[in-house]
């Protein structure tokens, strides 16, 4: 109870400081957040569009330029939009793939190039024409060709976005006239739809905002942005987002709850590890508090995404990874409340940190933006019951992985001294495996029902379906072997580590390595190295423990003197 009160106090204090008027220039951006823009089927604050555009164009949330210094997302968008002169020569467009830079004859020492450099590149023009003629990306044997073509498509998206921003076509901030159902308009298009006096007034306010931005008068620019937002809202109040909703999304974007969550989880893991043999009660309370604080940050983040998108937050790889991190901590906190052991939190925190850090450091691969659902996912009932069930099973298996690693680490340290690892760790592993098998079995069955609803068949050996079944069978075999006595505590811990490799294949490998099947809405590419490295480390660690166990058993058997029948009857 005391830990909960302390956790709540920390959150209140953080919120007060973070959103105080002195917060680093955030007020200026909040004024521009009142301007809504329609992009990718969703109405969002202009600041969100700026952040997403900067990430797509440059690969980061800010860019450092030779003559302009560091440029943040919103200033970059405003400069491209309000003063596009000279930006075609600035190296801001990302060409991150070395294989594409080589194919285009671009220097390997740079990863960003200007619009003019890329537009005049003959190799890029030839590749673009080839793609337009074929219409599809190459698959199959020539993986290098397919990789280049995917990279070209991504680069063309960046070039297209750049040209639409500097021309103003991407800034669709004018709502459609009341009583009509059409897309929103850019300012130049408003002249065709709205009366002259209305479009002239919008143009005048926009010009006032432009002059204030270019002269560096942020207060005046913010006031003009708010005035422009009110004028735009008055055109169609029923279709324009409410001020509160725009502020809500801007607060979510500013706070970055996923970053604060992994920081809290990392601090919790460090605190629990350092106090294992010193000040255990104090360290345990601090670890609980930090873990619960990070968990509340994740709850806030998911609540924001659900309210803003109107759907469960597990429709792409980014959301599934942060959800699995959430599930790992959820199961750890629940089991910790029952068993009152630091082992569960100590095992859960590092895995949760790895999940959150992984997607935070790969924003181009794991897109954090809120996107509309593809048609097959628009039934929220089946999306909720099937996808959440499967991802919660991954979370339980992830916690079992962390507990298995902890058991084997302690086994390596203690077994040499003849000490037995605390058997309660095996109980925790077993409980996590039971939870995971329950949720995965339910997810597989519910997925078959959803497949019949969406595609007209229950099962078709789709790669995603097949690997989900393989994972389920692996964990069922592990539990069955433990019940049958085929392996003991050590074998269960090793199995928890090795079986998680099947989860990685079903979860990441099918989507980002195989890339085949009816689950194409979840497909992507990239970050194979970190995932493969993690899998290899886990595999080698488990094999090392198995080899060490075999070697120690062989040494013990050699030290035991052989029994001889000639010794019978001797004193």
Secondary structure, 3 states (H helix, E strand, C coil): CHHHHHHHHHHHHHHHHHCCCCCCCHHHHHHHCCCEEEECCEEEEHHHHHHHHHHHHHCCCEEEECCCEEEEHHHHHHHHHHCCCCHHHCCCEECCCHHHHHHHCCCCCCCEECHHHHHCCHHHHHHHHHHHHHCCCCCCCCHHHHHHHHHHHHHHHHHHHHHHHHHCCCCCCECCCCCCCCCCECHHHHHHHCCHHHHHHHHHHHHHHHHHHHCCCHHHHHHHHHHHHHHHHHHCCCCCCCHHHHHHHHHHHHHCHHHHHHHHHHHHHHHHHHCCCCCHHHHHHHHHHHHHHHHHHHHHHHHHHHHHHCCCCCCCHHHHHHHHHHHHHHHHHHHHHHHCCHHHHHHHHHHHHHHHHHHHCCCCCCCCCCCCCCHHHCCHHHHHHHHHHHHHHHHHHHHHHHHHHHHHHHHHHHHHHCCCCCCHHHHHHHHHHHHHHHHHHHHHHHHHHHHHHHHCCCCCCCHHHHHHHHHHHHHHHHHHHHHHCCCCHHHHHHHHHHHHHHHHHHHHHHHHHHCCCCCHHHCCCCCHHHHHHHHHHHHHHHHHHHHHHHHHHHHHHHHCCCCCHHHCCCC
